[in-house]
C-alpha cells in the first residue's frame, strides 16, 4: 500500500526552484515557497505518495512542457527518465499513461492560485522606481486559443459557426490582467468564443476583485464603458483607456486644460439589458472625465501620424501631464507583446488537452511558467540596474534552457556563481526601443502547396480509399 511522503516536499520544491534560477538571497526567491504548495495541496485534499508522479513532480513536468519546443507528454517523460538516472534513481517506464493520469489528478485550482500568488507577489516586491507615479498599473487584454477537436471540447468551447462540423476546431476566449511594471500575470478568465457574456469586457467584470484601491487600469477602447469606469472608480482605482469609437469628442466643450485636453461630464446611459435595476441605481448619474488627444509619429515617416484620444479619471493635469498620459498609453502595447510571449514563444495558441478541464489546466500551467520566467527577468533587472520591460522574454527562455542542466547538476557551493552568470547573460539581452515601428502583417515564405481540408477527416479518408489513392 502506498504511504505518505510529505517529508520530500521541500526537496522537490528546491529542485523545481533551481530550474528557475532561484537561490537564497535573491530578491524574488520566495515566489514558489514549499509551505504555500503544501498548504494548497492540503486544502484540495491532495496527498503525497511514494509514486513516480507525485503532485510536485507532475507540476514540474507540466511547466517543462510549456517551455519545450516539443510539448508532448512523451518528451516530458523522457526528460524525467534522464533526470532520475542522473540522480542515481531507477528509470521509470517510458509510457505516458501514468503521467497522463497524474495530470488529471492535479487540481485546476492549485495551478490557478499559484499563478495568482506568483504574479501578485512579483509585482508587490518590485522596486518602487519600476512603478508609474508610485502606483501599480494593471493592463487588461484578451485573445483566443484553439484546442483538439473532441466532442467534450466542442460542447464547452464550440467552434466558429461559419465553419462546417468536422472542419474547424473548438475555440476559447481568455482575458489576462498583466502588471505593467514586471509583466506578470495577475489573473485570467476563460469562456467560449461566442455567446452571451463572452466578450472581453464581460470577462474583465469577473476579475474586478483583482483591482485594488490606488491601481491604474490601462486598456484599449473595448473597456471604455461608463459602467466599467464607474465600477472601477467605486473600488478606488483609476483608468486610462482609449476612447470608444462610438463616443464623440468635442474639445471645444468642457473645462479646457490645454490643447486637445479638457474635462467633461459623462452622463449615465440607459440601463442595459444584462444589468438589474438595483445594480443600475448604485451607479452615479455622471462621471467627471478627462479627455485628451495624443499624436504618435512613425519614425522616418513625416506623413504618417497616428492620432489617439484617451479617456481617463486622472484629472489632475499638474500631477499627470499630457506627456505622461501619452507615454503611459503607448505602453499598453506591452500587453500585446506579453500575449505574444504566451501564445508564440510558449506555444499557448494551440492547446493539446482533449477535455475542457485539461485545457484550462494547460492554460494555467502556461501562465505559471510565464510568471516564473518573468521572475527571473525581474531578478536580472534588479541585479544589474535595468528595467524588466527592456529584457527579451524569448532570450530569457533560451538562456534558461541553456543553463537548465548545469543548474540542476552543479555543486551547491557553485550555485550562486552559476546563477550570477545566468542573470548577467539575461540582463544583456535588451530588446530594441522602436517607438512607432510598423511592420506588415504578412509572411514572405510561402506555405507548402497542400489543399485545405474541406470535409471531416474520416470522410476524406474514405474518399481517398474509394478513388484508389494510397
Secondary structure, 3 states (H helix, E strand, C coil): CCCECHHHHHHHHHHHHHHCCCCCCCCCCCCCCHHHHHHHHHHCCCCCECCCCCHHHHHHHHHHHHHCCCCCHHHHHHHHHHHHHHCCCCCCCCCCHHHHHHHHHCCHHHHHHHHHHHHHHHHHCCCHHHCECCECEEEEEEEEEECCCCHHHHHHCCCCCCCCCCCCCCEEEEEEEEECCCCCEEEEEEEECCCCCCCHHHHHHHCHHHCCCCCEEEECHHHCCHHHHHHHHHCCCEEEEECCCCCCCCCCCCEEEECCEEEEEEECCCCCCCCCHHHHHCCCCEEEEEEEEEEEECCCCCCCEEEEEEEECCCCCCCCCHHHHHHHHHCCHHHHHHHHHHHHHCCCCECCCCCHHHHHHHHHHHHHHHHHHHHHHHHHHHHCCCCHHHECHHHHHHHHHHHHHHHHHCCHHHHHHHHHHHHHHHHCCECCCCCCCCCCCCCCCCCCCCCCCCCCHHHHHHHHHHCCCC
